[in-house]
Amino acid sequence: MAVYKVTVATGDMAEAGTNNSISITLVGSYGESRQTTVSFLFLPGKEKSLSVHCRQDLGPIVLIRLHKWRLFLEDAWFCKDVRVTAPNGTLYRFPCYQWLEGVTTVEVREGSGKKLVDDKLQILKEHRQRELAARQEAYRWKDFAQGWPRCLNVDSIFELDSNIQFSSIRAKNFTGFLIFQGASHFLSGFLLRRTSWNSLDEMRTIFSRTQGRDIGGCL
């Protein structure tokens, strides 16, 4: 009997937790574990620890599968990362940093930054092919107009997967920046100006009050 210690971390942003069922499968070079339930409740910024019991040593852990099941209502979950400690003490890290929505299974590679030529196992080669096909499906391009740069083949950003959309945190920061910039220009007299500029120096005076500070806060 081989026992693996697993720690699953949830992201610390708002609504990252879930009350849906999450389970995990460990995949090693010698075989894979049975699907093991992690928990039915995840809170933002918290970790869940469990033990996965296997009949034999799985060898080096090359990837994991995270399974999300909806019990009643859909509740998306943001997984930060997963850490697996093998019976011999070897620690494997699996950075996830993505949303899991609906009834789904997500495969995550061990975070060692391997290239295509490093994939010796067939299961890793197949995983890379599936991942490439998914990316090609998600990032489909179309011609907006002749002579214009190509753009994503969607009518709205909401048609994209949540992991592709602009994050809510960044969106709020961006919106806040626009409001702050608009207020600054309003207070400086830029938005209500009804006469022409007298000189370039006058324009520089208006924009220099907020430009450096605004751009720094947006990055």
Backbone as ProteinMPNN parsed JSONL, in Angstrom:
{"seq_chain_A": "MAVYKVTVATGDMAEAGTNNSISITLVGSYGESRQTTVSFLFLPGKEKSLSVHCRQDLGPIVLIRLHKWRLFLEDAWFCKDVRVTAPNGTLYRFPCYQWLEGVTTVEVREGSGKKLVDDKLQILKEHRQRELAARQEAYRWKDFAQGWPRCLNVDSIFELDSNIQFSSIRAKNFTGFLIFQGASHFLSGFLLRRTSWNSLDEMRTIFSRTQGRDIGGCL", "coords_chain_A": {"N_chain_A": [[0.842, -1.199, 0.0], [0.636, 2.154, -0.956], [0.832, 5.456, 0.162], [-0.188, 8.669, -0.565], [0.271, 12.061, 0.147], [-1.809, 14.761, -0.229], [-2.373, 18.156, -1.035], [-4.693, 20.622, -1.635], [-5.175, 23.783, -2.928], [-7.211, 26.685, -2.798], [-7.902, 29.618, -4.713], [-7.464, 33.045, -3.558], [-9.177, 35.076, -4.298], [-12.346, 36.877, -4.592], [-15.275, 34.869, -4.467], [-13.97, 32.548, -5.204], [-14.164, 30.112, -3.971], [-16.137, 27.039, -3.582], [-19.137, 25.045, -3.327], [-19.485, 22.729, -4.604], [-18.759, 19.297, -5.481], [-15.445, 18.139, -5.37], [-12.981, 16.083, -6.709], [-10.009, 14.013, -7.035], [-7.52, 12.552, -9.177], [-4.529, 10.829, -9.253], [-1.848, 10.601, -11.496], [0.7, 8.574, -12.452], [3.958, 7.472, -13.704], [3.864, 4.748, -13.612], [1.279, 4.012, -13.323], [-2.122, 4.851, -12.276], [-4.065, 6.433, -9.656], [-7.13, 5.637, -7.896], [-10.138, 7.563, -8.309], [-10.455, 10.057, -5.966], [-12.336, 11.641, -3.477], [-12.001, 15.018, -2.603], [-13.243, 17.206, -1.217], [-16.433, 18.712, -0.285], [-16.77, 21.325, 0.092], [-15.194, 24.353, -0.391], [-13.295, 27.076, 0.646], [-12.417, 30.489, -0.1], [-8.945, 31.123, -0.449], [-8.167, 29.065, 1.228], [-6.857, 25.792, 2.187], [-7.108, 22.28, 1.438], [-6.415, 19.143, 2.79], [-5.552, 15.74, 2.19], [-5.326, 12.133, 2.115], [-4.261, 9.878, -0.333], [-4.773, 6.626, -1.108], [-3.069, 3.971, -2.563], [-2.708, 0.828, -4.257], [-0.205, 0.174, -5.107], [3.066, 1.598, -5.724], [2.998, 4.516, -7.657], [5.015, 5.537, -9.149], [6.966, 8.311, -10.528], [4.952, 11.192, -10.271], [3.177, 12.5, -12.869], [1.043, 13.965, -13.834], [-2.129, 15.366, -12.761], [-5.647, 14.791, -12.305], [-8.39, 16.827, -11.942], [-11.624, 16.626, -10.823], [-14.796, 17.969, -11.158], [-17.979, 18.076, -9.763], [-21.373, 18.859, -10.034], [-23.668, 19.286, -7.519], [-26.27, 20.389, -6.8], [-26.799, 23.271, -7.43], [-24.917, 25.17, -9.79], [-21.604, 26.102, -9.063], [-18.875, 27.769, -9.552], [-15.344, 27.079, -9.309], [-12.146, 28.191, -8.295], [-9.074, 26.93, -8.699], [-6.007, 27.117, -7.138], [-3.427, 25.732, -6.754], [-1.986, 22.4, -6.594], [-0.412, 20.146, -4.402], [1.586, 17.313, -4.146], [2.82, 14.79, -2.137], [4.949, 12.14, -2.326], [5.265, 8.669, -1.187], [8.018, 8.289, -0.718], [8.839, 10.768, 0.031], [9.232, 12.684, -1.953], [8.318, 15.755, -3.378], [5.77, 16.95, -5.43], [4.654, 19.506, -7.525], [1.768, 21.126, -8.759], [0.833, 23.619, -10.528], [-2.174, 25.318, -11.026], [-4.207, 27.491, -11.28], [-6.736, 28.311, -12.471], [-10.232, 28.52, -13.476], [-12.774, 26.169, -12.73], [-15.635, 25.044, -14.165], [-19.055, 23.985, -14.199], [-19.826, 20.488, -14.835], [-16.945, 18.898, -15.004], [-13.645, 17.798, -16.038], [-10.327, 18.459, -15.4], [-7.035, 18.34, -16.539], [-3.837, 18.61, -15.156], [-0.481, 19.351, -15.526], [2.623, 18.357, -13.994], [4.539, 20.894, -12.514], [7.148, 21.422, -13.941], [8.097, 22.589, -16.196], [8.603, 21.285, -18.715], [9.602, 20.536, -22.111], [8.35, 19.738, -25.452], [10.035, 17.739, -26.488], [10.772, 16.49, -24.197], [8.76, 14.856, -23.427], [8.364, 11.719, -22.768], [6.591, 9.725, -22.039], [3.615, 8.203, -23.276], [1.15, 9.096, -22.379], [1.632, 11.727, -21.655], [2.269, 12.854, -24.107], [-0.181, 12.603, -25.411], [-1.724, 14.212, -23.769], [-0.6, 16.724, -24.269], [-1.328, 17.057, -26.947], [-4.124, 17.148, -26.747], [-4.387, 19.471, -25.237], [-3.333, 21.375, -27.002], [-5.21, 21.212, -29.098], [-7.473, 22.154, -27.751], [-6.715, 24.792, -27.223], [-6.519, 25.785, -29.826], [-9.167, 25.658, -30.572], [-10.316, 27.458, -28.797], [-9.061, 29.903, -29.376], [-9.945, 31.107, -31.977], [-9.658, 32.807, -35.06], [-10.72, 35.685, -36.961], [-11.318, 37.802, -39.848], [-11.691, 41.13, -39.308], [-12.052, 43.364, -40.945], [-11.106, 44.171, -44.281], [-7.68, 44.718, -44.554], [-7.421, 45.319, -41.915], [-6.129, 44.339, -38.639], [-6.376, 40.886, -37.596], [-8.963, 39.43, -35.526], [-10.433, 37.941, -32.529], [-12.753, 35.295, -33.094], [-15.444, 35.89, -32.038], [-18.549, 37.266, -30.849], [-18.93, 38.536, -28.49], [-17.232, 39.172, -25.401], [-18.158, 37.552, -23.435], [-18.646, 35.132, -24.561], [-16.349, 33.751, -24.412], [-14.241, 31.397, -22.645], [-14.106, 31.4, -19.053], [-11.51, 31.534, -18.104], [-10.171, 32.838, -20.066], [-11.3, 35.293, -20.374], [-11.083, 38.757, -19.395], [-9.917, 39.209, -16.154], [-11.999, 39.598, -13.228], [-10.925, 41.159, -11.22], [-8.921, 42.646, -12.53], [-10.589, 43.935, -14.322], [-12.142, 45.548, -12.643], [-10.126, 47.186, -11.621], [-9.366, 48.459, -13.979], [-11.732, 49.783, -14.696], [-11.968, 51.46, -12.475], [-9.702, 53.009, -12.868], [-10.402, 54.424, -15.219], [-12.591, 55.929, -14.289], [-11.32, 57.479, -12.347], [-9.486, 58.846, -13.927], [-11.231, 60.261, -15.614], [-12.527, 61.893, -13.743], [-10.36, 63.403, -12.856], [-9.657, 64.824, -15.166], [-11.983, 66.245, -15.462], [-12.014, 67.875, -13.183], [-9.769, 69.355, -13.717], [-10.595, 70.953, -15.714], [-10.599, 70.093, -18.31], [-12.654, 68.519, -19.587], [-14.861, 70.231, -19.773], [-14.063, 72.293, -21.297], [-14.473, 74.927, -23.572], [-13.196, 76.507, -25.328], [-10.432, 77.116, -27.593], [-7.099, 75.688, -27.338], [-4.489, 77.639, -26.028], [-1.778, 77.278, -26.286], [0.838, 74.783, -26.727], [2.115, 74.394, -24.357], [0.152, 74.946, -22.481], [-1.544, 72.747, -22.842], [0.17, 70.723, -22.019], [0.34, 71.338, -19.329], [-2.206, 70.652, -18.361], [-2.412, 67.812, -18.86], [-0.138, 66.769, -17.606], [-0.663, 66.75, -14.922], [-1.997, 64.457, -14.165], [-1.155, 62.342, -15.737], [1.302, 60.788, -15.355], [0.836, 59.706, -12.786], [-1.611, 58.315, -13.122], [-1.071, 56.404, -15.145], [0.888, 54.903, -13.875], [-0.631, 53.789, -11.804], [-2.259, 52.129, -13.209], [-0.806, 50.017, -14.239]], "CA_chain_A": [[0.0, 0.0, 0.0], [1.364, 3.419, -1.044], [-0.016, 6.565, 0.595], [0.254, 9.968, -1.066], [-0.29, 13.204, 0.854], [-2.232, 15.742, -1.233], [-2.89, 19.433, -0.546], [-5.359, 21.355, -2.708], [-5.331, 25.179, -2.511], [-8.172, 27.517, -3.519], [-7.473, 31.002, -4.869], [-7.937, 33.935, -2.496], [-10.041, 36.14, -4.794], [-13.76, 36.742, -4.256], [-16.057, 33.822, -5.121], [-13.107, 31.469, -5.687], [-14.573, 28.854, -3.345], [-17.289, 26.338, -4.154], [-19.747, 23.99, -2.536], [-19.598, 21.554, -5.452], [-17.858, 18.207, -5.126], [-14.166, 18.089, -6.076], [-12.2, 14.875, -6.469], [-8.703, 14.046, -7.699], [-6.869, 11.321, -9.611], [-3.091, 10.978, -9.454], [-1.356, 9.82, -12.63], [2.149, 8.397, -12.407], [4.55, 6.768, -14.84], [3.583, 3.316, -13.481], [-0.16, 3.786, -13.212], [-2.87, 5.949, -11.69], [-4.851, 6.131, -8.47], [-8.578, 5.737, -8.057], [-10.654, 8.91, -8.092], [-10.651, 10.249, -4.528], [-13.007, 12.9, -3.149], [-11.235, 15.956, -1.785], [-14.159, 17.875, -0.297], [-17.658, 19.27, -0.85], [-16.803, 22.741, 0.425], [-13.906, 25.027, -0.479], [-13.37, 28.491, 0.97], [-11.34, 31.266, -0.737], [-7.683, 31.257, 0.259], [-7.941, 27.95, 2.14], [-6.315, 24.548, 1.637], [-7.664, 21.01, 1.887], [-5.409, 18.078, 2.767], [-6.104, 14.396, 2.223], [-4.411, 11.041, 1.777], [-4.717, 9.028, -1.432], [-4.213, 5.294, -0.902], [-2.912, 3.192, -3.794], [-2.253, -0.532, -4.015], [1.219, 0.105, -5.404], [3.724, 2.865, -6.029], [2.644, 5.011, -8.991], [6.18, 6.102, -9.812], [6.914, 9.774, -10.573], [3.631, 11.723, -10.609], [3.39, 13.352, -14.038], [-0.075, 14.891, -13.934], [-3.284, 15.072, -11.926], [-6.946, 15.13, -12.867], [-9.334, 17.408, -11.0], [-12.989, 16.366, -11.279], [-15.789, 18.815, -10.485], [-19.338, 17.589, -9.93], [-22.4, 19.771, -9.533], [-24.658, 18.57, -6.724], [-27.563, 21.007, -7.054], [-26.58, 24.49, -8.2], [-23.557, 25.377, -10.279], [-20.784, 27.0, -8.252], [-17.533, 27.677, -10.12], [-14.246, 26.978, -8.338], [-10.83, 28.589, -8.796], [-8.001, 26.161, -8.073], [-4.701, 27.761, -7.178], [-2.433, 24.703, -7.071], [-2.069, 21.12, -5.881], [0.891, 19.614, -4.039], [1.518, 15.879, -3.859], [4.028, 14.228, -1.534], [5.002, 10.695, -2.541], [5.699, 7.912, -0.002], [9.453, 8.447, -0.48], [9.097, 12.15, 0.428], [9.354, 13.584, -3.098], [7.214, 16.704, -3.497], [5.398, 17.325, -6.792], [3.801, 20.69, -7.527], [0.925, 21.237, -9.946], [0.183, 24.939, -10.583], [-3.406, 25.256, -11.808], [-4.595, 28.883, -11.52], [-7.82, 28.414, -13.442], [-11.59, 28.249, -13.028], [-13.45, 24.953, -13.138], [-17.054, 25.347, -14.235], [-19.91, 22.887, -14.619], [-19.307, 19.141, -14.601], [-15.761, 18.896, -15.86], [-12.38, 17.216, -15.587], [-9.188, 19.234, -15.882], [-5.741, 17.703, -16.33], [-2.783, 19.584, -14.862], [0.858, 18.767, -15.526], [3.58, 18.701, -12.938], [5.109, 22.178, -12.904], [8.597, 21.379, -14.126], [8.446, 23.33, -17.411], [9.194, 20.415, -19.728], [9.294, 20.827, -23.506], [7.798, 18.63, -26.218], [11.028, 16.664, -26.626], [10.928, 15.837, -22.904], [7.615, 13.97, -23.195], [8.697, 10.335, -23.104], [5.422, 8.887, -21.814], [2.548, 8.408, -24.246], [0.073, 9.853, -21.757], [2.002, 13.137, -21.711], [2.147, 13.275, -25.505], [-1.604, 12.745, -25.698], [-2.198, 15.389, -23.033], [-0.16, 17.929, -24.983], [-2.134, 17.155, -28.157], [-5.461, 17.61, -26.348], [-4.265, 20.859, -24.812], [-3.15, 22.179, -28.213], [-6.497, 21.247, -29.803], [-8.362, 23.027, -26.981], [-6.281, 26.178, -27.438], [-6.876, 26.165, -31.194], [-10.609, 25.865, -30.597], [-10.646, 28.65, -28.012], [-8.525, 31.103, -30.022], [-10.228, 31.126, -33.412], [-9.505, 34.172, -35.543], [-11.489, 36.096, -38.139], [-10.952, 39.106, -40.403], [-12.657, 42.166, -38.94], [-12.269, 44.1, -42.189], [-9.929, 44.082, -45.147], [-6.619, 45.631, -44.193], [-7.363, 45.451, -40.461], [-5.584, 43.152, -37.956], [-7.354, 39.853, -37.298], [-9.479, 39.477, -34.161], [-11.055, 36.7, -32.095], [-14.005, 34.996, -33.777], [-16.562, 35.907, -31.087], [-19.315, 38.51, -30.883], [-18.864, 39.15, -27.17], [-16.234, 38.58, -24.511], [-18.823, 36.573, -22.589], [-18.629, 33.843, -25.248], [-15.071, 33.121, -24.116], [-14.103, 30.692, -21.386], [-13.806, 32.318, -17.95], [-10.067, 31.655, -17.936], [-9.65, 33.68, -21.137], [-11.842, 36.62, -20.175], [-10.375, 39.679, -18.511], [-10.286, 38.872, -14.786], [-12.861, 40.58, -12.566], [-10.066, 42.082, -10.47], [-8.327, 43.578, -13.486], [-11.669, 44.746, -14.883], [-12.481, 46.568, -11.653], [-9.016, 48.148, -11.593], [-9.401, 49.232, -15.209], [-12.875, 50.687, -14.585], [-11.612, 52.471, -11.49], [-8.735, 53.915, -13.49], [-11.118, 55.297, -16.139], [-13.369, 56.871, -13.486], [-10.388, 58.418, -11.717], [-8.929, 59.703, -14.975], [-12.279, 61.178, -16.042], [-12.726, 62.886, -12.686], [-9.196, 64.298, -12.836], [-9.761, 65.746, -16.301], [-13.117, 67.136, -15.203], [-11.597, 68.868, -12.202], [-8.742, 70.224, -14.294], [-11.209, 71.82, -16.709], [-10.41, 69.567, -19.662], [-13.882, 68.034, -20.201], [-15.821, 71.301, -19.981], [-13.42, 73.404, -22.017], [-15.207, 75.311, -24.788], [-12.348, 77.363, -26.155], [-9.247, 76.464, -28.137], [-5.888, 75.766, -26.533], [-3.675, 78.81, -26.353], [-0.433, 76.851, -26.65], [1.174, 73.411, -26.338], [2.483, 74.422, -22.931], [-1.085, 74.879, -21.71], [-1.994, 71.356, -22.914], [1.061, 69.933, -21.164], [-0.007, 71.623, -17.933], [-3.411, 69.89, -18.029], [-2.193, 66.368, -18.87], [0.95, 66.364, -16.717], [-1.154, 66.644, -13.539], [-2.483, 63.097, -13.839], [-0.686, 61.3, -16.649], [2.26, 59.879, -14.747], [0.233, 58.992, -11.655], [-2.653, 57.418, -13.618], [-0.48, 55.27, -15.842], [1.557, 54.064, -12.872], [-1.622, 53.035, -11.043], [-2.948, 51.168, -14.056], [0.039, 48.879, -14.538]], "C_chain_A": [[0.879, 1.251, 0.0], [0.404, 4.55, -0.708], [0.604, 7.882, 0.136], [-0.481, 11.07, -0.301], [-0.566, 14.304, -0.178], [-2.778, 16.99, -0.544], [-3.43, 20.222, -1.728], [-5.651, 22.767, -2.202], [-6.315, 25.913, -3.414], [-7.645, 28.945, -3.597], [-8.099, 31.902, -3.823], [-8.796, 35.087, -3.004], [-11.5, 35.871, -4.44], [-14.41, 35.657, -5.1], [-15.202, 32.696, -5.678], [-13.516, 30.112, -5.125], [-15.782, 28.241, -4.013], [-17.86, 25.367, -3.139], [-20.057, 22.769, -3.395], [-18.564, 20.507, -5.041], [-16.607, 18.23, -6.005], [-13.448, 16.801, -5.703], [-10.94, 14.914, -7.317], [-8.244, 12.647, -8.076], [-5.398, 11.62, -9.831], [-2.646, 10.061, -10.587], [0.166, 9.784, -12.577], [2.65, 7.622, -13.612], [4.278, 5.268, -14.796], [2.094, 3.003, -13.434], [-0.843, 4.989, -12.591], [-3.72, 5.483, -10.521], [-6.331, 6.087, -8.833], [-8.984, 7.185, -7.814], [-11.033, 9.058, -6.626], [-11.265, 11.617, -4.26], [-12.122, 13.753, -2.239], [-12.143, 16.593, -0.744], [-15.404, 18.308, -1.05], [-17.773, 20.762, -0.55], [-15.388, 23.312, 0.415], [-14.119, 26.509, -0.214], [-12.206, 29.234, 0.315], [-10.107, 31.356, 0.146], [-7.344, 30.109, 1.194], [-7.414, 26.719, 1.406], [-7.039, 23.348, 2.23], [-6.582, 19.946, 1.751], [-6.104, 16.722, 2.875], [-5.017, 13.387, 1.891], [-5.042, 10.203, 0.674], [-4.003, 7.686, -1.289], [-4.207, 4.518, -2.226], [-2.368, 1.806, -3.451], [-0.754, -0.682, -4.246], [1.753, 1.499, -5.703], [3.397, 3.272, -7.467], [3.841, 5.498, -9.784], [6.106, 7.619, -9.785], [5.532, 10.253, -11.016], [3.801, 12.76, -11.717], [2.238, 14.331, -14.275], [-1.181, 14.464, -12.973], [-4.547, 15.4, -12.709], [-7.832, 15.654, -11.74], [-10.738, 17.251, -11.578], [-13.951, 17.232, -10.468], [-17.182, 18.313, -10.825], [-20.309, 18.571, -9.3], [-23.457, 18.967, -8.789], [-26.068, 19.1, -7.0], [-27.378, 22.209, -7.971], [-25.126, 24.586, -8.635], [-22.842, 26.404, -9.423], [-19.339, 26.851, -8.704], [-16.473, 27.702, -9.026], [-12.941, 27.385, -9.003], [-9.756, 27.838, -8.019], [-6.678, 26.886, -8.249], [-3.612, 26.753, -7.56], [-2.702, 23.452, -6.241], [-0.647, 20.644, -5.614], [0.721, 18.156, -3.621], [2.863, 15.425, -3.301], [3.971, 12.717, -1.626], [5.463, 9.984, -1.265], [7.189, 8.067, 0.312], [9.841, 9.887, -0.116], [9.236, 13.14, -0.712], [8.108, 14.459, -3.224], [7.009, 17.08, -4.964], [4.416, 18.494, -6.714], [3.059, 20.795, -8.861], [0.219, 22.596, -9.936], [-1.029, 24.884, -11.509], [-3.85, 26.652, -12.239], [-5.642, 29.021, -12.632], [-9.159, 28.064, -12.812], [-12.052, 26.897, -13.558], [-14.941, 25.219, -13.054], [-17.833, 24.138, -14.718], [-19.369, 21.54, -14.177], [-18.131, 18.95, -15.545], [-14.603, 18.162, -15.215], [-11.243, 17.998, -16.23], [-7.905, 18.492, -15.551], [-4.669, 18.773, -16.163], [-1.45, 18.869, -14.787], [1.656, 19.173, -14.307], [4.381, 19.908, -13.406], [6.619, 22.192, -13.014], [9.037, 22.035, -15.424], [9.091, 22.495, -18.494], [8.738, 20.81, -21.126], [8.761, 19.571, -24.189], [8.763, 17.453, -26.3], [11.237, 15.91, -25.32], [9.81, 14.847, -22.605], [7.944, 12.56, -23.679], [7.489, 9.409, -22.976], [4.316, 9.224, -22.813], [1.421, 9.252, -23.669], [0.364, 11.352, -21.756], [1.908, 13.677, -23.133], [0.69, 13.503, -25.872], [-2.189, 13.958, -24.987], [-1.816, 16.663, -23.757], [-0.978, 18.135, -26.25], [-3.546, 17.661, -27.842], [-5.434, 19.077, -25.95], [-4.118, 21.791, -26.012], [-4.46, 22.317, -28.973], [-7.472, 22.182, -29.087], [-7.998, 24.49, -27.188], [-6.676, 26.652, -28.838], [-8.364, 26.412, -31.328], [-10.993, 27.157, -29.884], [-10.222, 29.938, -28.716], [-8.705, 31.009, -31.537], [-10.253, 32.571, -33.889], [-10.392, 34.425, -36.755], [-10.983, 37.449, -38.606], [-12.041, 40.11, -40.057], [-13.047, 42.987, -40.167], [-10.983, 44.021, -42.993], [-8.906, 45.159, -44.776], [-6.475, 45.844, -42.7], [-6.71, 44.212, -39.863], [-6.707, 42.163, -37.66], [-7.774, 39.946, -35.827], [-10.112, 38.135, -33.815], [-12.426, 36.532, -32.739], [-15.138, 34.824, -32.768], [-17.258, 37.251, -31.207], [-19.256, 39.252, -29.557], [-17.82, 38.445, -26.338], [-16.843, 37.481, -23.642], [-18.956, 35.209, -23.27], [-17.347, 33.068, -24.954], [-15.131, 32.382, -22.792], [-13.684, 31.678, -20.291], [-12.315, 32.533, -17.766], [-9.417, 32.524, -19.01], [-10.109, 35.118, -20.958], [-10.936, 37.445, -19.262], [-10.834, 39.402, -17.089], [-11.117, 39.988, -14.149], [-12.041, 41.609, -11.804], [-9.451, 43.121, -11.397], [-9.386, 44.486, -14.086], [-12.056, 45.866, -13.934], [-11.391, 47.628, -11.575], [-9.058, 49.07, -12.806], [-10.546, 50.242, -15.17], [-12.585, 51.818, -13.602], [-10.641, 53.491, -12.052], [-9.436, 54.903, -14.417], [-11.93, 56.35, -15.384], [-12.46, 57.943, -12.878], [-9.821, 59.382, -12.751], [-9.961, 60.721, -15.444], [-12.521, 62.268, -15.019], [-11.586, 63.891, -12.654], [-9.266, 65.312, -13.967], [-10.91, 66.727, -16.108], [-12.707, 68.261, -14.257], [-10.572, 69.842, -12.78], [-9.299, 71.134, -15.382], [-11.124, 71.296, -18.122], [-11.744, 69.222, -20.327], [-14.876, 69.145, -20.522], [-15.252, 72.468, -20.779], [-14.147, 73.68, -23.322], [-14.402, 76.212, -25.71], [-11.129, 76.582, -26.62], [-8.082, 76.582, -27.157], [-5.08, 76.98, -26.977], [-2.28, 78.421, -26.805], [-0.24, 75.399, -26.242], [1.535, 73.345, -24.861], [1.239, 74.331, -22.05], [-1.635, 73.447, -21.698], [-1.137, 70.482, -22.007], [0.723, 70.142, -19.694], [-1.204, 70.784, -17.492], [-3.083, 68.411, -17.864], [-1.11, 65.924, -17.888], [0.489, 66.212, -15.277], [-1.525, 65.211, -13.172], [-1.813, 61.992, -14.629], [0.235, 60.304, -15.983], [1.659, 59.053, -13.624], [-0.78, 57.978, -12.135], [-2.056, 56.18, -14.268], [0.219, 54.347, -14.857], [0.553, 53.233, -12.104], [-2.309, 51.986, -11.866], [-2.136, 49.916, -14.285], [-0.04, 47.856, -13.426]], "O_chain_A": [[1.759, 1.397, 0.848], [-0.709, 4.6, -1.23], [1.769, 8.167, 0.414], [-1.698, 11.015, -0.127], [0.334, 14.723, -0.906], [-3.549, 16.894, 0.411], [-2.717, 20.463, -2.702], [-6.299, 22.935, -1.169], [-6.264, 25.785, -4.637], [-7.014, 29.429, -2.658], [-9.143, 31.573, -3.26], [-9.12, 35.991, -2.234], [-11.85, 34.762, -4.035], [-14.135, 35.536, -6.294], [-15.662, 31.953, -6.546], [-13.244, 29.079, -5.736], [-16.384, 28.842, -4.902], [-17.173, 24.923, -2.218], [-20.797, 21.879, -2.975], [-17.608, 20.816, -4.33], [-16.698, 18.328, -7.229], [-13.321, 16.469, -4.524], [-10.814, 15.748, -8.214], [-8.542, 11.676, -7.38], [-5.061, 12.576, -10.53], [-3.02, 8.889, -10.632], [0.832, 10.816, -12.647], [1.862, 7.169, -14.442], [4.436, 4.579, -15.804], [1.702, 1.838, -13.501], [-0.218, 6.031, -12.399], [-4.054, 4.304, -10.404], [-6.725, 6.456, -9.94], [-8.249, 7.943, -7.182], [-11.834, 8.283, -6.103], [-10.774, 12.632, -4.755], [-11.572, 13.273, -1.248], [-11.866, 16.538, 0.454], [-15.443, 18.281, -2.281], [-18.771, 21.391, -0.902], [-14.501, 22.824, 1.115], [-15.019, 27.125, -0.785], [-11.117, 28.673, 0.184], [-10.208, 31.632, 1.342], [-6.33, 30.167, 1.891], [-7.508, 26.613, 0.184], [-7.518, 23.387, 3.364], [-5.912, 19.858, 0.722], [-7.113, 16.58, 3.566], [-3.929, 13.748, 1.444], [-6.223, 9.862, 0.744], [-2.775, 7.62, -1.344], [-5.226, 4.431, -2.912], [-1.651, 1.64, -2.464], [-0.11, -1.552, -3.659], [0.994, 2.446, -5.907], [3.509, 2.46, -8.385], [3.711, 5.837, -10.96], [5.261, 8.172, -9.082], [5.0, 9.777, -12.019], [4.481, 13.77, -11.535], [2.438, 15.401, -14.85], [-1.17, 13.353, -12.443], [-4.519, 16.187, -13.656], [-7.997, 14.998, -10.711], [-11.007, 17.695, -12.694], [-13.918, 17.224, -9.237], [-17.534, 18.143, -11.992], [-20.1, 19.051, -8.186], [-24.073, 18.068, -9.361], [-26.955, 18.34, -7.39], [-27.753, 22.172, -9.143], [-24.221, 24.137, -7.931], [-23.402, 27.45, -9.095], [-18.65, 25.918, -8.291], [-16.681, 28.272, -7.955], [-12.656, 26.981, -10.131], [-9.553, 28.079, -6.829], [-6.281, 27.224, -9.364], [-2.95, 26.915, -8.586], [-3.522, 23.448, -5.323], [0.218, 20.726, -6.486], [-0.171, 17.816, -2.844], [3.908, 15.646, -3.911], [3.068, 12.083, -1.08], [5.995, 10.627, -0.359], [7.586, 7.987, 1.475], [11.024, 10.195, 0.027], [9.35, 14.34, -0.46], [6.982, 13.962, -3.182], [7.95, 17.478, -5.651], [3.466, 18.468, -5.932], [3.629, 20.587, -9.932], [-0.879, 22.714, -9.391], [-0.915, 24.449, -12.655], [-3.865, 26.96, -13.431], [-5.447, 29.753, -13.602], [-9.227, 27.411, -11.771], [-11.755, 26.528, -14.694], [-15.454, 25.578, -11.994], [-17.346, 23.36, -15.538], [-18.555, 21.458, -13.257], [-18.315, 18.852, -16.758], [-14.584, 17.935, -14.005], [-11.203, 18.176, -17.448], [-7.706, 18.064, -14.414], [-4.606, 19.726, -16.939], [-1.309, 17.886, -14.061], [1.394, 20.197, -13.676], [4.845, 19.951, -14.545], [7.295, 22.896, -12.264], [10.229, 22.043, -15.733], [10.037, 22.949, -19.137], [7.645, 21.345, -21.312], [8.721, 18.491, -23.599], [8.348, 16.299, -26.193], [11.807, 14.819, -25.317], [9.895, 14.084, -21.643], [7.814, 12.255, -24.864], [7.372, 8.427, -23.71], [4.109, 10.389, -23.152], [0.803, 10.037, -24.387], [-0.56, 12.161, -21.846], [1.512, 14.824, -23.341], [0.357, 14.47, -26.557], [-3.047, 14.651, -25.534], [-2.623, 17.588, -23.852], [-1.293, 19.273, -26.598], [-4.095, 18.491, -28.567], [-6.344, 19.836, -26.283], [-4.708, 22.871, -26.038], [-4.794, 23.404, -29.444], [-8.215, 22.919, -29.735], [-8.883, 25.337, -27.316], [-7.115, 27.788, -29.011], [-8.788, 27.269, -32.103], [-11.897, 27.868, -30.324], [-10.931, 30.942, -28.664], [-7.736, 30.85, -32.28], [-10.795, 33.449, -33.218], [-10.765, 33.5, -37.477], [-10.306, 38.16, -37.863], [-13.189, 39.951, -40.472], [-14.224, 43.267, -40.393], [-9.901, 43.827, -42.437], [-9.227, 46.344, -44.695], [-5.518, 46.476, -42.253], [-6.72, 43.149, -40.483], [-7.86, 42.561, -37.492], [-7.037, 40.471, -34.992], [-10.306, 37.29, -34.688], [-13.167, 37.5, -32.909], [-15.72, 33.746, -32.656], [-16.654, 38.246, -31.609], [-19.504, 40.457, -29.504], [-17.548, 37.262, -26.539], [-16.137, 36.589, -23.171], [-19.337, 34.233, -22.624], [-17.268, 31.868, -25.217], [-15.953, 32.688, -21.929], [-12.996, 32.663, -20.561], [-11.894, 33.6, -17.319], [-8.252, 32.903, -18.885], [-9.405, 36.053, -21.338], [-10.147, 36.915, -18.48], [-12.038, 39.364, -16.838], [-10.963, 41.163, -14.482], [-12.406, 42.783, -11.743], [-9.453, 44.316, -11.101], [-9.13, 45.664, -14.334], [-12.275, 47.0, -14.359], [-11.682, 48.82, -11.475], [-8.826, 50.274, -12.705], [-10.378, 51.4, -15.553], [-12.909, 52.977, -13.856], [-10.735, 54.683, -11.759], [-9.11, 56.09, -14.412], [-11.961, 57.516, -15.776], [-12.774, 59.133, -12.887], [-9.688, 60.579, -12.494], [-9.639, 61.89, -15.651], [-12.7, 63.433, -15.375], [-11.807, 65.085, -12.452], [-8.979, 66.494, -13.778], [-10.835, 67.882, -16.526], [-13.005, 69.433, -14.49], [-10.513, 71.005, -12.382], [-8.584, 71.982, -15.916], [-11.537, 71.985, -19.055], [-11.967, 69.576, -21.484], [-15.663, 69.007, -21.459], [-15.896, 73.508, -20.915], [-14.408, 72.758, -24.094], [-14.89, 76.627, -26.76], [-10.833, 75.509, -26.094], [-8.07, 77.442, -26.276], [-5.008, 77.295, -28.165], [-1.66, 79.124, -27.602], [-1.051, 74.844, -25.5], [1.28, 72.338, -24.2], [1.274, 73.707, -20.99], [-2.133, 72.982, -20.673], [-1.652, 69.607, -21.311], [0.814, 69.206, -18.899], [-1.22, 70.263, -16.377], [-3.431, 67.811, -16.847], [-1.165, 64.801, -17.388], [1.193, 65.595, -14.478], [-1.387, 64.799, -12.02], [-1.887, 60.825, -14.244], [-0.015, 59.1, -16.034], [1.926, 57.857, -13.51], [-0.817, 56.866, -11.607], [-2.471, 55.055, -13.99], [0.145, 53.126, -14.996], [0.838, 52.081, -11.776], [-2.886, 51.047, -11.319], [-2.707, 48.847, -14.505], [0.612, 46.814, -13.499]]}, "name": "protein", "num_of_chains": 1, "seq": "MAVYKVTVATGDMAEAGTNNSISITLVGSYGESRQTTVSFLFLPGKEKSLSVHCRQDLGPIVLIRLHKWRLFLEDAWFCKDVRVTAPNGTLYRFPCYQWLEGVTTVEVREGSGKKLVDDKLQILKEHRQRELAARQEAYRWKDFAQGWPRCLNVDSIFELDSNIQFSSIRAKNFTGFLIFQGASHFLSGFLLRRTSWNSLDEMRTIFSRTQGRDIGGCL"}
